Every structure is written in C-alpha cells, then in structure tokens.
Amino acid sequence: MLHLQPSGAYTTLDTLLRLRFVVSDLSLFARRASADVMNGSIRTRFRGRGMEFEEVRLYQAGDDIRSIDWRVTARTQTTHTKLFREERERPVFLMVDQRSPMFFGSKQCFKSVYAAHLASLLGWTALSNSDRIGAQVFGDLSHRDIRPRRSKHALMELLHQLNDFNHQLKRPIAASGANQCIDMLADVRRIAKPGSAVFLLSDFHDFNPACEEQLFQLRRHTDVTLFHIYDDLERRLPSANMLTITDGNKRLTINTTERGFSNKFTQHFESQRQALEKTCVNLAIPLVSANIKQDPIQLLAGIYGRKRRR
C-alpha cells in the first residue's frame, strides 16, 4: 500500500509524484457549497470555469436580454445578442510558502512538508482537469516563478522546486531581510493573470493590515482561496507548568503559569488567526483552516470532492 501521508521534516520527491494516484475524485471548480473547514461567516460557492465570448448573432425570441450587445445593436439598428461558451481550461496558480517559520512541527510532519503536499495535490488535480498550472514557491531570500502552462512539465517543475526549497530549510527562524507576506502577495499580483484560480498556502505568521490591500487588489481579478497551515503547538502550549526548550546549543526552562504566559501565547495565535479570518470575510475570500494533523487528502476531498452518483 502506498504511503502518501506527509511525514518528517523534509519532503520526498517520490511521494509528491505518487500523489497523482489519489486526485481522481477531486475537481477544483466543482459547484458545491464549501465544507465546514471554511472559516468565517460566509458560505461561499466555488466559482466554476468562466464563460468565454464566442460570437454575436441576431437576437432571437427567448434570448436573455442581458446578453444583448448594445454596441452592435446601435451600429446596425438591429438587435444582436452575444453568445458564450464555457471555458475548457482555466489557469490555476499556487503560491507556496517555504520560508523558515514553516520549518516547524510537533507531530507527524513540519508545516513546510504539509504545504508541499497540499500544493502537489492541488497541482495534480488541476492537471487531471486539463487546467493550466502556474506557481510561485517562496523561500527566505529567493523565490521561483512557474508560468501557467497546460503541461505536465509545469507540474514537474513545481514539484522539483517544492522539494528543492523544502530541503534548503535548516531552522524555523528567518534570516534578516527575508521575504515578507506582503512581498509574496505583491508578487502574486504581478504574475497571476485575471481569471485565474489562486491558492495561497502559508502559515501567514506575518500577515498584517497592509496585506489586506494586496489581497483586495488580487481578489478583484482572480478567485482567491487561502489555506492557513498551522500546528497545534502554535495554538496551545502543553499542560505542563515547566517547559524546557533548546536550539541545540542552549537550554531554557519556562514557567508557563508565570504572568499568564500560557494564556498570552494562545491569545497571540488567536489574534493573528482572527485578523486573517476578518480580512477574508470582508473580502469574501474562502479561508481553509489546515491543521497539519489532518490528512490533506481528506481535507481537500471535503471541499473539492466530486459528488458520487449511486
């Protein structure tokens, strides 16, 4: 039996490749209500592929008056209507965070590994649906652009870049001058074409009010979905009063009951999460809460799984 669950501190290219076997029941543009993993008060429906203009013809009884081409009608003095056809493909764009703060995990795997698995699953799903695939993979001091192409080569490039950036990670503390969330969002706006389905995968640890403007601008011309990736230990400290932490060289013991340290720790995480959720609600952007202890295949199946017929 194939082992396809994310595990450990680093990805393996072989596992990312094998994920192609589990996406046959997924469709990124299924017209269905979002699942319970969606945060916020909105109950959104994922938009399907758009409608592409095909031609103009004479208006016929029963045509939707909203499709009348008023410019052609005015020029010819005869009522004309626009015809559209469903787009057969759509650019799918993935932004994947592989910065140092993603190099953390308390059980099963690190956030960086989980993000790589999610991105791979989304990429394989897009390829199986004949959609163009593009991406940006971000490290601390560099990033790699992958232009949208309807090609297995584009996905192979993404998987190799995910694996390469992932294996460059050494510690959970970013170097000075590292890429910030606002920089990543600005870069996504530069490369993601209008009409794309954009998926942002990150822990959003440095999300701030300035990022909201970037998301607003991105949301105007694309379908945006955020995957908030986190570990339980970031949300809540263990119940023990005394905790010992180390960086491999030095050790430090912390009394979690002193000055409400444990409560402040939880409040910091919740305030960041609530700020992100509030922004997504205001902008009507789906926000997926992705706890790394959850099976990523089941997570996506709950959102994008096709409805099975009897």
C-alpha positions as CSV (number, residue, x, y, z in Angstrom):
1,M,0.0,0.0,0.0
2,L,1.3,3.4,-0.9
3,H,2.3,5.7,2.0
4,L,1.2,9.1,0.9
5,Q,0.8,11.0,4.2
6,P,3.2,13.9,4.9
7,S,5.8,13.0,7.5
8,G,9.0,14.2,8.9
9,A,11.0,17.4,8.4
10,Y,11.6,17.1,4.7
11,T,9.6,16.2,1.5
12,T,10.5,13.3,-0.8
13,L,10.0,13.8,-4.5
14,D,8.8,10.3,-4.9
15,T,5.9,10.9,-2.5
16,L,4.9,14.1,-4.2
17,L,4.9,12.3,-7.6
18,R,2.7,9.4,-6.2
19,L,0.0,11.8,-5.0
20,R,-1.3,11.8,-8.6
21,F,-3.0,8.5,-7.8
22,V,-5.4,10.0,-5.2
23,V,-6.9,13.0,-7.0
24,S,-9.3,11.3,-9.4
25,D,-12.3,12.3,-7.3
26,L,-11.3,16.0,-6.9
27,S,-12.4,18.9,-9.0
28,L,-11.2,22.4,-8.1
29,F,-14.2,24.1,-9.7
30,A,-17.0,21.8,-8.5
31,R,-20.2,23.8,-8.0
32,R,-20.8,22.9,-4.4
33,A,-21.1,24.7,-1.0
34,S,-17.9,25.0,1.0
35,A,-17.3,22.5,3.7
36,D,-17.0,23.0,7.4
37,V,-13.3,23.6,7.2
38,M,-14.1,27.1,5.8
39,N,-13.7,29.8,8.4
40,G,-15.7,32.9,8.7
41,S,-19.4,33.7,8.4
42,I,-19.6,33.5,4.6
43,R,-20.9,30.3,2.9
44,T,-19.4,30.6,-0.5
45,R,-19.8,28.6,-3.6
46,F,-16.6,28.0,-5.6
47,R,-17.0,29.6,-9.0
48,G,-16.8,27.3,-12.0
49,R,-14.8,28.0,-15.1
50,G,-15.8,31.2,-16.7
51,M,-17.8,31.9,-19.8
52,E,-15.7,32.8,-22.9
53,F,-17.1,35.1,-25.6
54,E,-17.7,33.2,-28.9
55,E,-19.7,35.3,-31.3
56,V,-22.5,37.9,-31.9
57,R,-25.7,36.9,-33.8
58,L,-29.2,38.3,-34.4
59,Y,-31.4,38.4,-31.4
60,Q,-33.9,35.5,-31.3
61,A,-37.1,35.1,-29.2
62,G,-36.2,33.6,-25.9
63,D,-32.6,35.0,-25.7
64,D,-31.6,36.5,-22.4
65,I,-31.9,40.3,-22.8
66,R,-28.9,40.7,-20.5
67,S,-26.8,39.2,-23.3
68,I,-27.8,41.9,-25.9
69,D,-24.7,43.6,-27.5
70,W,-25.8,47.2,-27.3
71,R,-22.9,48.5,-29.3
72,V,-23.5,46.2,-32.3
73,T,-27.3,46.9,-32.0
74,A,-26.7,50.6,-32.1
75,R,-24.4,50.4,-35.0
76,T,-26.6,48.1,-37.2
77,Q,-30.0,49.3,-35.9
78,T,-30.9,45.6,-35.5
79,T,-30.9,43.8,-32.1
80,H,-27.9,41.4,-31.7
81,T,-27.0,39.1,-28.8
82,K,-23.7,37.7,-27.5
83,L,-23.1,34.0,-27.4
84,F,-20.7,32.5,-24.8
85,R,-19.3,29.1,-24.3
86,E,-17.8,27.5,-21.1
87,E,-14.1,27.8,-20.9
88,R,-12.5,24.4,-21.2
89,E,-9.5,25.3,-19.1
90,R,-8.5,27.9,-16.5
91,P,-5.2,29.0,-15.1
92,V,-4.6,27.5,-11.6
93,F,-1.9,29.5,-9.7
94,L,-0.3,28.2,-6.4
95,M,1.6,30.4,-4.0
96,V,3.5,28.1,-1.6
97,D,5.3,29.4,1.5
98,Q,8.6,27.6,2.2
99,R,10.2,30.2,4.4
100,S,11.9,29.3,7.7
101,P,8.9,29.8,10.1
102,M,7.2,26.9,8.1
103,F,10.1,24.7,9.2
104,F,8.2,23.6,12.4
105,G,6.0,20.8,13.5
106,S,5.3,19.0,16.8
107,K,3.8,15.7,15.4
108,Q,3.8,13.8,12.1
109,C,5.4,16.5,9.9
110,F,6.5,20.1,9.5
111,K,4.3,22.8,8.1
112,S,6.6,23.2,5.2
113,V,6.1,19.5,4.3
114,Y,2.3,19.7,4.7
115,A,2.2,22.8,2.4
116,A,4.2,21.0,-0.2
117,H,1.8,18.0,-0.1
118,L,-1.3,20.3,-0.4
119,A,0.3,22.2,-3.3
120,S,1.1,18.9,-5.1
121,L,-2.4,17.6,-4.6
122,L,-3.9,20.8,-6.0
123,G,-1.5,20.7,-8.9
124,W,-2.3,17.1,-9.8
125,T,-6.0,17.9,-9.6
126,A,-5.6,20.8,-11.9
127,L,-3.6,18.7,-14.4
128,S,-6.3,15.9,-14.3
129,N,-8.9,18.6,-15.1
130,S,-6.9,19.9,-18.1
131,D,-6.2,23.3,-16.4
132,R,-3.1,25.4,-16.9
133,I,-0.8,25.3,-13.9
134,G,1.4,28.1,-12.6
135,A,3.1,28.8,-9.2
136,Q,5.4,30.7,-7.1
137,V,7.5,29.0,-4.4
138,F,8.9,31.3,-1.8
139,G,12.0,30.8,0.4
140,D,13.5,33.3,2.8
141,L,15.7,35.2,0.3
142,S,14.5,33.9,-3.1
143,H,11.5,32.6,-5.0
144,R,10.8,30.8,-8.2
145,D,8.2,31.7,-10.8
146,I,6.5,29.0,-12.8
147,R,4.4,30.5,-15.6
148,P,1.0,28.9,-16.1
149,R,1.1,26.1,-18.7
150,R,-1.2,23.3,-19.6
151,S,1.5,20.8,-19.4
152,K,2.8,18.0,-17.2
153,H,6.2,19.8,-17.4
154,A,4.9,22.7,-15.5
155,L,3.7,20.5,-12.7
156,M,7.1,18.6,-12.7
157,E,8.9,21.9,-12.4
158,L,6.7,22.8,-9.4
159,L,7.3,19.5,-7.6
160,H,11.1,19.8,-8.1
161,Q,11.0,23.4,-6.9
162,L,9.0,22.5,-3.8
163,N,11.4,19.7,-3.0
164,D,14.5,21.9,-3.6
165,F,13.2,24.9,-1.5
166,N,12.0,22.5,1.2
167,H,15.4,20.9,1.6
168,Q,17.1,24.3,1.9
169,L,15.3,24.9,5.2
170,K,17.5,24.5,8.3
171,R,15.8,26.3,11.2
172,P,12.5,28.0,12.0
173,I,14.0,31.5,12.4
174,A,14.3,33.6,9.2
175,A,17.4,35.5,8.3
176,S,17.4,39.3,8.3
177,G,15.8,40.7,5.1
178,A,13.7,37.6,4.5
179,N,10.7,37.7,2.2
180,Q,7.6,39.1,3.9
181,C,3.9,38.1,3.4
182,I,3.2,41.4,1.8
183,D,6.1,40.9,-0.7
184,M,4.7,37.5,-1.6
185,L,1.2,38.8,-2.2
186,A,2.5,41.7,-4.3
187,D,4.5,39.2,-6.5
188,V,1.4,37.0,-6.9
189,R,-0.5,40.0,-8.2
190,R,2.3,40.6,-10.8
191,I,2.2,37.1,-12.3
192,A,-1.3,35.7,-11.7
193,K,-3.4,36.6,-14.8
194,P,-7.0,37.8,-14.5
195,G,-9.5,34.9,-14.3
196,S,-7.0,32.6,-12.5
197,A,-7.9,30.5,-9.5
198,V,-5.3,31.5,-7.0
199,F,-4.4,29.3,-4.0
200,L,-2.2,30.7,-1.2
201,L,-0.6,28.2,1.2
202,S,1.1,29.6,4.2
203,D,1.0,29.9,8.0
204,F,0.5,33.7,7.5
205,H,2.5,34.4,10.6
206,D,3.4,37.9,9.4
207,F,0.1,38.8,8.0
208,N,-0.7,42.5,8.8
209,P,-3.2,45.2,7.7
210,A,-1.0,46.2,4.8
211,C,-1.5,42.7,3.3
212,E,-5.3,43.3,3.2
213,E,-4.9,45.9,0.4
214,Q,-2.8,43.4,-1.6
215,L,-5.5,40.7,-1.2
216,F,-8.2,43.2,-2.1
217,Q,-6.4,44.0,-5.4
218,L,-5.7,40.3,-6.1
219,R,-9.3,39.4,-5.4
220,R,-10.7,41.9,-7.9
221,H,-9.5,39.9,-10.9
222,T,-8.9,36.4,-9.6
223,D,-10.6,33.7,-7.5
224,V,-8.5,33.5,-4.3
225,T,-8.5,30.8,-1.7
226,L,-6.3,30.9,1.4
227,F,-5.0,27.8,3.2
228,H,-4.0,28.7,6.8
229,I,-1.5,26.0,7.8
230,Y,-0.7,25.6,11.5
231,D,0.4,23.2,14.2
232,D,-1.4,22.5,17.4
233,L,1.6,23.5,19.4
234,E,1.5,27.0,17.9
235,R,-2.1,27.3,19.2
236,R,-1.7,26.0,22.7
237,L,1.2,25.0,24.9
238,P,1.3,21.6,26.7
239,S,-0.4,21.5,30.1
240,A,2.9,21.0,32.0
241,N,3.8,24.0,34.1
242,M,7.5,23.9,33.4
243,L,8.7,23.5,29.8
244,T,12.3,23.2,28.6
245,I,13.2,24.5,25.2
246,T,16.5,24.3,23.3
247,D,18.1,25.5,20.0
248,G,20.5,22.6,20.0
249,N,23.1,24.5,21.9
250,K,21.5,26.3,24.8
251,R,18.6,25.2,27.1
252,L,15.9,27.4,28.7
253,T,13.2,26.5,31.2
254,I,10.0,28.4,31.2
255,N,7.3,28.5,33.8
256,T,4.1,28.7,31.7
257,T,2.0,29.8,34.7
258,E,4.1,32.9,35.4
259,R,2.5,36.2,34.4
260,G,-0.1,34.3,32.4
261,F,2.5,33.2,29.8
262,S,0.4,30.3,28.5
263,N,-2.7,32.4,28.1
264,K,-0.8,35.1,26.3
265,F,0.8,32.5,24.0
266,T,-2.7,31.3,23.0
267,Q,-4.1,34.8,22.7
268,H,-1.3,35.8,20.3
269,F,-2.1,32.9,17.9
270,E,-5.9,33.6,18.1
271,S,-5.5,37.3,17.5
272,Q,-3.5,36.5,14.3
273,R,-6.0,34.0,13.2
274,Q,-9.0,36.3,13.8
275,A,-7.3,39.1,11.9
276,L,-6.8,36.8,8.9
277,E,-10.4,35.5,9.2
278,K,-11.8,39.0,9.4
279,T,-10.0,40.1,6.3
280,C,-11.2,37.0,4.4
281,V,-14.8,37.6,5.5
282,N,-14.6,41.3,4.5
283,L,-13.2,40.4,1.0
284,A,-15.4,37.3,0.6
285,I,-12.4,35.1,0.3
286,P,-12.6,31.4,1.3
287,L,-10.2,30.6,4.2
288,V,-9.4,26.9,4.8
289,S,-8.1,26.0,8.3
290,A,-5.4,23.4,7.7
291,N,-4.2,21.8,10.9
292,I,-1.2,19.6,9.9
293,K,-2.5,16.7,12.0
294,Q,-5.3,16.3,9.4
295,D,-5.0,14.1,6.4
296,P,-4.5,16.6,3.5
297,I,-6.3,14.2,1.1
298,Q,-9.4,14.2,3.3
299,L,-9.1,17.9,3.8
300,L,-9.3,18.6,0.0
301,A,-11.9,15.8,-0.5
302,G,-14.2,17.7,1.9
303,I,-14.0,20.8,-0.2
304,Y,-13.4,19.7,-3.8
305,G,-14.7,16.1,-3.8
306,R,-17.0,15.2,-6.7
307,K,-20.5,14.1,-5.7
308,R,-20.7,10.4,-6.3
309,R,-23.7,9.1,-8.1
310,R,-25.5,5.9,-6.9
